[in-house]
C-alpha cells in the first residue's frame, strides 16, 4: 500500500506520495504550514478520480477539473500534473521517457492515494 510522506524542507513543508514499492509517484508544492499540506493531501484524495487530459495529442479534448494533465516537458519527456476542482496544481509527477509509463504513474495515484496513510518523515 502507498503512503503520503510529509516532511519539512528549508522553505516550508511538502508531501510525496509513494507507491507500495517505495517509488515516489507524485510530489506537492511547498506549503507554509502543516495544516495546509494536510489539506493538499485531502485535495489529492478527492481529485484523483479525475479524468486524464492528454495534451500530447493534437486537438485533445479539454476535460473538467479535477483532472490529470499529461504533457511533454522541455526535455521531451512525458509528465503529468493533477489539478483540483479550482484548477490549482496539487501534485506533479516525474518525467517519463514513454507515455505508457506516465499513464501507469497516474493509475498508481488513483489506486494508492484514496487509502494511503499520512506519515511524518524527519530528515
VMD Tcl script that builds the backbone (N, CA, C; Angstrom):
set m [mol new atoms 369]
animate dup $m
set s [atomselect $m all]
$s set {name element resname resid chain x y z} {
  {N N UNK 1 A 0.837 -1.180 0.000}
  {CA C UNK 1 A 0.000 0.000 0.000}
  {C C UNK 1 A 0.886 1.248 0.000}
  {N N UNK 2 A 0.415 2.273 -0.683}
  {CA C UNK 2 A 1.163 3.518 -0.749}
  {C C UNK 2 A 1.026 4.337 0.519}
  {N N UNK 3 A 1.744 5.471 0.554}
  {CA C UNK 3 A 1.649 6.373 1.704}
  {C C UNK 3 A 2.028 7.784 1.289}
  {N N UNK 4 A 1.467 8.733 1.998}
  {CA C UNK 4 A 1.848 10.130 1.855}
  {C C UNK 4 A 2.913 10.401 2.912}
  {N N UNK 5 A 4.086 10.833 2.490}
  {CA C UNK 5 A 5.135 11.214 3.421}
  {C C UNK 5 A 5.190 12.736 3.488}
  {N N UNK 6 A 4.991 13.255 4.688}
  {CA C UNK 6 A 5.022 14.697 4.926}
  {C C UNK 6 A 6.365 15.029 5.553}
  {N N UNK 7 A 7.062 16.019 4.993}
  {CA C UNK 7 A 8.352 16.384 5.578}
  {C C UNK 7 A 8.614 17.877 5.444}
  {N N UNK 8 A 9.391 18.358 6.412}
  {CA C UNK 8 A 9.796 19.759 6.385}
  {C C UNK 8 A 10.975 19.921 5.452}
  {N N UNK 9 A 10.951 21.014 4.699}
  {CA C UNK 9 A 12.072 21.390 3.842}
  {C C UNK 9 A 12.452 22.816 4.228}
  {N N UNK 10 A 13.548 23.311 3.682}
  {CA C UNK 10 A 14.041 24.642 4.080}
  {C C UNK 10 A 12.972 25.720 4.035}
  {N N UNK 11 A 12.158 25.693 2.980}
  {CA C UNK 11 A 11.211 26.796 2.794}
  {C C UNK 11 A 9.779 26.477 3.228}
  {N N UNK 12 A 9.552 25.334 3.891}
  {CA C UNK 12 A 8.193 25.014 4.336}
  {C C UNK 12 A 8.006 23.533 4.560}
  {N N UNK 13 A 6.860 23.016 4.085}
  {CA C UNK 13 A 6.520 21.608 4.283}
  {C C UNK 13 A 5.881 21.080 3.001}
  {N N UNK 14 A 6.179 19.823 2.656}
  {CA C UNK 14 A 5.651 19.242 1.426}
  {C C UNK 14 A 5.326 17.778 1.649}
  {N N UNK 15 A 4.684 17.165 0.655}
  {CA C UNK 15 A 4.433 15.723 0.719}
  {C C UNK 15 A 4.882 15.041 -0.559}
  {N N UNK 16 A 5.237 13.780 -0.406}
  {CA C UNK 16 A 5.467 12.871 -1.523}
  {C C UNK 16 A 4.464 11.743 -1.375}
  {N N UNK 17 A 3.853 11.347 -2.474}
  {CA C UNK 17 A 3.025 10.142 -2.465}
  {C C UNK 17 A 3.901 9.018 -2.994}
  {N N UNK 18 A 4.060 7.987 -2.177}
  {CA C UNK 18 A 4.880 6.844 -2.570}
  {C C UNK 18 A 3.996 5.624 -2.801}
  {N N UNK 19 A 4.364 4.852 -3.813}
  {CA C UNK 19 A 3.672 3.593 -4.087}
  {C C UNK 19 A 4.122 2.552 -3.063}
  {N N UNK 20 A 3.487 1.405 -3.074}
  {CA C UNK 20 A 3.823 0.331 -2.150}
  {C C UNK 20 A 5.275 -0.116 -2.247}
  {N N UNK 21 A 5.885 0.058 -3.433}
  {CA C UNK 21 A 7.279 -0.359 -3.627}
  {C C UNK 21 A 8.275 0.722 -3.211}
  {N N UNK 22 A 7.770 1.841 -2.664}
  {CA C UNK 22 A 8.645 2.908 -2.195}
  {C C UNK 22 A 8.972 3.974 -3.229}
  {N N UNK 23 A 8.546 3.768 -4.478}
  {CA C UNK 23 A 8.792 4.756 -5.532}
  {C C UNK 23 A 7.909 5.988 -5.321}
  {N N UNK 24 A 8.495 7.162 -5.505}
  {CA C UNK 24 A 7.705 8.398 -5.437}
  {C C UNK 24 A 6.906 8.510 -6.726}
  {N N UNK 25 A 5.580 8.636 -6.602}
  {CA C UNK 25 A 4.738 8.750 -7.796}
  {C C UNK 25 A 4.167 10.149 -7.975}
  {N N UNK 26 A 4.200 10.961 -6.926}
  {CA C UNK 26 A 3.746 12.345 -7.052}
  {C C UNK 26 A 4.349 13.183 -5.935}
  {N N UNK 27 A 4.572 14.454 -6.214}
  {CA C UNK 27 A 5.090 15.394 -5.220}
  {C C UNK 27 A 4.200 16.631 -5.183}
  {N N UNK 28 A 4.242 17.298 -4.060}
  {CA C UNK 28 A 3.421 18.503 -3.892}
  {C C UNK 28 A 4.264 19.750 -4.052}
  {N N UNK 29 A 3.566 20.865 -4.031}
  {CA C UNK 29 A 4.239 22.147 -3.915}
  {C C UNK 29 A 4.736 22.266 -2.477}
  {N N UNK 30 A 5.408 23.350 -2.162}
  {CA C UNK 30 A 5.850 23.588 -0.790}
  {C C UNK 30 A 4.811 24.475 -0.107}
  {N N UNK 31 A 4.290 23.987 1.005}
  {CA C UNK 31 A 3.280 24.701 1.781}
  {C C UNK 31 A 3.947 25.441 2.933}
  {N N UNK 32 A 3.269 26.474 3.433}
  {CA C UNK 32 A 3.832 27.235 4.549}
  {C C UNK 32 A 3.522 26.597 5.897}
  {N N UNK 33 A 2.425 25.821 5.979}
  {CA C UNK 33 A 2.047 25.188 7.247}
  {C C UNK 33 A 1.721 23.709 7.034}
  {N N UNK 34 A 1.831 22.949 8.110}
  {CA C UNK 34 A 1.471 21.532 8.041}
  {C C UNK 34 A -0.015 21.375 7.746}
  {N N UNK 35 A -0.827 22.242 8.322}
  {CA C UNK 35 A -2.272 22.191 8.092}
  {C C UNK 35 A -2.592 22.342 6.600}
  {N N UNK 36 A -1.919 23.282 5.944}
  {CA C UNK 36 A -2.129 23.491 4.510}
  {C C UNK 36 A -1.676 22.267 3.713}
  {N N UNK 37 A -0.573 21.659 4.132}
  {CA C UNK 37 A -0.057 20.462 3.471}
  {C C UNK 37 A -1.057 19.313 3.596}
  {N N UNK 38 A -1.594 19.110 4.795}
  {CA C UNK 38 A -2.584 18.047 5.008}
  {C C UNK 38 A -3.847 18.311 4.200}
  {N N UNK 39 A -4.202 19.565 4.058}
  {CA C UNK 39 A -5.345 19.938 3.228}
  {C C UNK 39 A -5.055 19.589 1.761}
  {N N UNK 40 A -3.803 19.789 1.337}
  {CA C UNK 40 A -3.400 19.422 -0.014}
  {C C UNK 40 A -3.530 17.924 -0.256}
  {N N UNK 41 A -3.170 17.132 0.748}
  {CA C UNK 41 A -3.305 15.676 0.638}
  {C C UNK 41 A -4.774 15.299 0.463}
  {N N UNK 42 A -5.646 15.917 1.252}
  {CA C UNK 42 A -7.083 15.631 1.116}
  {C C UNK 42 A -7.581 16.009 -0.272}
  {N N UNK 43 A -7.060 17.095 -0.797}
  {CA C UNK 43 A -7.438 17.525 -2.141}
  {C C UNK 43 A -6.995 16.500 -3.187}
  {N N UNK 44 A -5.805 15.923 -3.012}
  {CA C UNK 44 A -5.338 14.875 -3.929}
  {C C UNK 44 A -6.266 13.676 -3.841}
  {N N UNK 45 A -6.643 13.290 -2.631}
  {CA C UNK 45 A -7.543 12.140 -2.468}
  {C C UNK 45 A -8.860 12.357 -3.212}
  {N N UNK 46 A -9.397 13.573 -3.102}
  {CA C UNK 46 A -10.676 13.872 -3.768}
  {C C UNK 46 A -10.506 14.005 -5.280}
  {N N UNK 47 A -9.379 14.557 -5.702}
  {CA C UNK 47 A -9.190 14.886 -7.114}
  {C C UNK 47 A -8.660 13.743 -7.961}
  {N N UNK 48 A -8.145 12.703 -7.338}
  {CA C UNK 48 A -7.510 11.636 -8.125}
  {C C UNK 48 A -8.522 10.799 -8.900}
  {N N UNK 49 A -9.794 11.085 -8.718}
  {CA C UNK 49 A -10.824 10.413 -9.516}
  {C C UNK 49 A -10.980 11.083 -10.876}
  {N N UNK 50 A -10.298 12.212 -11.057}
  {CA C UNK 50 A -10.441 12.989 -12.288}
  {C C UNK 50 A -10.012 12.233 -13.532}
  {N N UNK 51 A -10.481 12.740 -14.670}
  {CA C UNK 51 A -10.139 12.145 -15.957}
  {C C UNK 51 A -8.746 12.575 -16.385}
  {N N UNK 52 A -8.262 11.954 -17.443}
  {CA C UNK 52 A -6.943 12.276 -17.997}
  {C C UNK 52 A -7.133 13.122 -19.251}
  {N N UNK 53 A -6.479 14.273 -19.270}
  {CA C UNK 53 A -6.473 15.149 -20.435}
  {C C UNK 53 A -5.098 15.004 -21.092}
  {N N UNK 54 A -5.053 14.369 -22.246}
  {CA C UNK 54 A -3.780 14.097 -22.923}
  {C C UNK 54 A -3.428 15.259 -23.849}
  {N N UNK 55 A -2.598 16.158 -23.343}
  {CA C UNK 55 A -2.222 17.339 -24.106}
  {C C UNK 55 A -1.119 17.061 -25.124}
  {N N UNK 56 A -0.707 15.786 -25.237}
  {CA C UNK 56 A 0.347 15.440 -26.190}
  {C C UNK 56 A -0.222 15.087 -27.561}
  {N N UNK 57 A -1.532 15.009 -27.661}
  {CA C UNK 57 A -2.148 14.715 -28.957}
  {C C UNK 57 A -2.779 15.979 -29.520}
  {N N UNK 58 A -2.714 16.096 -30.835}
  {CA C UNK 58 A -3.265 17.274 -31.479}
  {C C UNK 58 A -4.778 17.288 -31.324}
  {N N UNK 59 A -5.347 18.460 -31.053}
  {CA C UNK 59 A -6.792 18.594 -30.908}
  {C C UNK 59 A -7.355 17.832 -29.727}
  {N N UNK 60 A -6.575 17.740 -28.632}
  {CA C UNK 60 A -7.018 16.979 -27.455}
  {C C UNK 60 A -8.312 17.551 -26.892}
  {N N UNK 61 A -9.076 16.678 -26.247}
  {CA C UNK 61 A -10.335 17.078 -25.620}
  {C C UNK 61 A -10.041 17.662 -24.238}
  {N N UNK 62 A -10.515 18.882 -24.007}
  {CA C UNK 62 A -10.331 19.529 -22.705}
  {C C UNK 62 A -11.311 18.903 -21.711}
  {N N UNK 63 A -10.776 18.460 -20.577}
  {CA C UNK 63 A -11.596 17.825 -19.538}
  {C C UNK 63 A -11.876 18.828 -18.421}
  {N N UNK 64 A -12.929 18.530 -17.653}
  {CA C UNK 64 A -13.271 19.373 -16.494}
  {C C UNK 64 A -12.329 19.088 -15.340}
  {N N UNK 65 A -12.145 20.086 -14.468}
  {CA C UNK 65 A -11.392 19.878 -13.233}
  {C C UNK 65 A -12.269 19.095 -12.264}
  {N N UNK 66 A -11.760 18.254 -11.425}
  {CA C UNK 66 A -10.350 17.879 -11.297}
  {C C UNK 66 A -9.937 16.988 -12.458}
  {N N UNK 67 A -8.631 17.030 -12.784}
  {CA C UNK 67 A -8.134 16.229 -13.899}
  {C C UNK 67 A -6.622 16.064 -13.800}
  {N N UNK 68 A -6.144 15.046 -14.497}
  {CA C UNK 68 A -4.712 14.851 -14.711}
  {C C UNK 68 A -4.400 15.407 -16.087}
  {N N UNK 69 A -3.407 16.268 -16.195}
  {CA C UNK 69 A -2.956 16.761 -17.483}
  {C C UNK 69 A -1.651 16.056 -17.837}
  {N N UNK 70 A -1.625 15.383 -18.973}
  {CA C UNK 70 A -0.413 14.740 -19.473}
  {C C UNK 70 A 0.167 15.670 -20.528}
  {N N UNK 71 A 1.454 15.965 -20.407}
  {CA C UNK 71 A 2.100 16.896 -21.336}
  {C C UNK 71 A 3.561 16.514 -21.515}
  {N N UNK 72 A 4.220 17.150 -22.475}
  {CA C UNK 72 A 5.660 16.955 -22.685}
  {C C UNK 72 A 6.397 18.157 -22.106}
  {N N UNK 73 A 7.483 17.883 -21.386}
  {CA C UNK 73 A 8.283 18.971 -20.828}
  {C C UNK 73 A 9.328 19.432 -21.856}
  {N N UNK 74 A 10.144 20.387 -21.461}
  {CA C UNK 74 A 11.152 20.944 -22.382}
  {C C UNK 74 A 12.141 19.897 -22.865}
  {N N UNK 75 A 12.367 18.876 -22.054}
  {CA C UNK 75 A 13.303 17.804 -22.431}
  {C C UNK 75 A 12.632 16.747 -23.311}
  {N N UNK 76 A 11.338 16.925 -23.583}
  {CA C UNK 76 A 10.612 15.973 -24.414}
  {C C UNK 76 A 10.051 14.782 -23.652}
  {N N UNK 77 A 10.179 14.808 -22.316}
  {CA C UNK 77 A 9.648 13.706 -21.516}
  {C C UNK 77 A 8.170 13.931 -21.202}
  {N N UNK 78 A 7.479 12.824 -20.941}
  {CA C UNK 78 A 6.063 12.890 -20.572}
  {C C UNK 78 A 5.954 13.144 -19.076}
  {N N UNK 79 A 5.082 14.053 -18.702}
  {CA C UNK 79 A 4.824 14.377 -17.300}
  {C C UNK 79 A 3.326 14.525 -17.099}
  {N N UNK 80 A 2.928 14.513 -15.826}
  {CA C UNK 80 A 1.534 14.825 -15.504}
  {C C UNK 80 A 1.488 15.787 -14.337}
  {N N UNK 81 A 0.392 16.491 -14.290}
  {CA C UNK 81 A 0.076 17.325 -13.126}
  {C C UNK 81 A -1.387 17.057 -12.794}
  {N N UNK 82 A -1.671 16.998 -11.503}
  {CA C UNK 82 A -3.037 16.797 -11.025}
  {C C UNK 82 A -3.573 18.152 -10.612}
  {N N UNK 83 A -4.700 18.522 -11.219}
  {CA C UNK 83 A -5.324 19.800 -10.893}
  {C C UNK 83 A -6.618 19.555 -10.120}
  {N N UNK 84 A -6.805 20.356 -9.075}
  {CA C UNK 84 A -8.003 20.256 -8.233}
  {C C UNK 84 A -9.199 20.880 -8.950}
  {N N UNK 85 A -10.354 20.811 -8.294}
  {CA C UNK 85 A -11.584 21.385 -8.847}
  {C C UNK 85 A -11.437 22.859 -9.200}
  {N N UNK 86 A -10.615 23.582 -8.405}
  {CA C UNK 86 A -10.444 25.023 -8.634}
  {C C UNK 86 A -9.361 25.335 -9.674}
  {N N UNK 87 A -8.767 24.291 -10.269}
  {CA C UNK 87 A -7.754 24.494 -11.299}
  {C C UNK 87 A -6.332 24.605 -10.787}
  {N N UNK 88 A -6.156 24.571 -9.455}
  {CA C UNK 88 A -4.813 24.646 -8.868}
  {C C UNK 88 A -4.080 23.322 -9.061}
  {N N UNK 89 A -2.779 23.398 -9.348}
  {CA C UNK 89 A -1.954 22.191 -9.427}
  {C C UNK 89 A -1.675 21.725 -7.998}
  {N N UNK 90 A -2.038 20.476 -7.696}
  {CA C UNK 90 A -1.865 19.971 -6.334}
  {C C UNK 90 A -0.841 18.846 -6.238}
  {N N UNK 91 A -0.450 18.279 -7.370}
  {CA C UNK 91 A 0.594 17.248 -7.375}
  {C C UNK 91 A 1.153 17.129 -8.785}
  {N N UNK 92 A 2.430 16.769 -8.858}
  {CA C UNK 92 A 3.068 16.584 -10.157}
  {C C UNK 92 A 3.853 15.277 -10.149}
  {N N UNK 93 A 4.096 14.772 -11.345}
  {CA C UNK 93 A 4.864 13.547 -11.480}
  {C C UNK 93 A 6.230 13.816 -12.079}
  {N N UNK 94 A 7.069 12.793 -12.051}
  {CA C UNK 94 A 8.407 12.893 -12.634}
  {C C UNK 94 A 8.310 12.834 -14.151}
  {N N UNK 95 A 9.449 13.001 -14.829}
  {CA C UNK 95 A 9.491 12.867 -16.275}
  {C C UNK 95 A 9.630 11.406 -16.665}
  {N N UNK 96 A 8.883 10.996 -17.672}
  {CA C UNK 96 A 8.929 9.623 -18.178}
  {C C UNK 96 A 9.319 9.653 -19.649}
  {N N UNK 97 A 10.114 8.697 -20.065}
  {CA C UNK 97 A 10.502 8.598 -21.482}
  {C C UNK 97 A 9.314 8.139 -22.336}
  {N N UNK 98 A 8.470 7.264 -21.784}
  {CA C UNK 98 A 7.332 6.711 -22.534}
  {C C UNK 98 A 6.010 7.192 -21.937}
  {N N UNK 99 A 5.061 7.506 -22.816}
  {CA C UNK 99 A 3.744 7.940 -22.350}
  {C C UNK 99 A 3.067 6.843 -21.535}
  {N N UNK 100 A 3.259 5.585 -21.923}
  {CA C UNK 100 A 2.646 4.468 -21.193}
  {C C UNK 100 A 3.099 4.465 -19.733}
  {N N UNK 101 A 4.357 4.775 -19.482}
  {CA C UNK 101 A 4.866 4.822 -18.107}
  {C C UNK 101 A 4.235 5.969 -17.335}
  {N N UNK 102 A 4.052 7.091 -17.993}
  {CA C UNK 102 A 3.398 8.246 -17.370}
  {C C UNK 102 A 1.960 7.882 -16.974}
  {N N UNK 103 A 1.258 7.213 -17.866}
  {CA C UNK 103 A -0.121 6.800 -17.589}
  {C C UNK 103 A -0.173 5.781 -16.453}
  {N N UNK 104 A 0.838 4.919 -16.361}
  {CA C UNK 104 A 0.909 3.965 -15.245}
  {C C UNK 104 A 1.097 4.709 -13.926}
  {N N UNK 105 A 1.877 5.795 -13.948}
  {CA C UNK 105 A 2.046 6.630 -12.759}
  {C C UNK 105 A 0.713 7.199 -12.291}
  {N N UNK 106 A -0.086 7.661 -13.232}
  {CA C UNK 106 A -1.421 8.198 -12.899}
  {C C UNK 106 A -2.289 7.098 -12.304}
  {N N UNK 107 A -2.274 5.923 -12.920}
  {CA C UNK 107 A -3.064 4.802 -12.397}
  {C C UNK 107 A -2.630 4.443 -10.982}
  {N N UNK 108 A -1.333 4.528 -10.716}
  {CA C UNK 108 A -0.826 4.235 -9.381}
  {C C UNK 108 A -1.348 5.249 -8.368}
  {N N UNK 109 A -1.443 6.498 -8.755}
  {CA C UNK 109 A -2.004 7.522 -7.861}
  {C C UNK 109 A -3.466 7.217 -7.586}
  {N N UNK 110 A -4.220 6.904 -8.632}
  {CA C UNK 110 A -5.645 6.604 -8.468}
  {C C UNK 110 A -5.846 5.416 -7.520}
  {N N UNK 111 A -4.917 4.456 -7.585}
  {CA C UNK 111 A -5.013 3.252 -6.754}
  {C C UNK 111 A -4.562 3.535 -5.318}
  {N N UNK 112 A -3.462 4.270 -5.157}
  {CA C UNK 112 A -2.848 4.443 -3.840}
  {C C UNK 112 A -3.393 5.610 -3.013}
  {N N UNK 113 A -3.674 6.735 -3.632}
  {CA C UNK 113 A -3.995 7.956 -2.883}
  {C C UNK 113 A -5.226 7.860 -1.973}
  {N N UNK 114 A -6.334 7.264 -2.423}
  {CA C UNK 114 A -7.539 7.298 -1.577}
  {C C UNK 114 A -7.360 6.718 -0.171}
  {N N UNK 115 A -6.577 5.644 -0.032}
  {CA C UNK 115 A -6.432 4.964 1.259}
  {C C UNK 115 A -5.061 5.147 1.904}
  {N N UNK 116 A -4.173 5.873 1.243}
  {CA C UNK 116 A -2.797 5.978 1.735}
  {C C UNK 116 A -2.731 6.706 3.073}
  {N N UNK 117 A -2.063 6.120 4.063}
  {CA C UNK 117 A -1.891 6.807 5.341}
  {C C UNK 117 A -0.902 7.972 5.204}
  {N N UNK 118 A -0.988 8.909 6.131}
  {CA C UNK 118 A -0.077 10.041 6.170}
  {C C UNK 118 A 0.983 9.766 7.232}
  {N N UNK 119 A 2.251 9.864 6.829}
  {CA C UNK 119 A 3.366 9.571 7.719}
  {C C UNK 119 A 4.285 10.780 7.731}
  {N N UNK 120 A 4.679 11.226 8.943}
  {CA C UNK 120 A 5.657 12.310 9.047}
  {C C UNK 120 A 7.051 11.729 8.948}
  {N N UNK 121 A 7.894 12.387 8.161}
  {CA C UNK 121 A 9.260 11.920 7.945}
  {C C UNK 121 A 10.219 12.991 8.408}
  {N N UNK 122 A 11.224 12.582 9.171}
  {CA C UNK 122 A 12.273 13.504 9.615}
  {C C UNK 122 A 13.492 13.286 8.723}
  {N N UNK 123 A 14.175 14.364 8.376}
  {CA C UNK 123 A 15.380 14.196 7.560}
  {C C UNK 123 A 16.592 14.669 8.316}
}
mol reanalyze $m
mol bondsrecalc $m
mol representation Tube
mol addrep $m
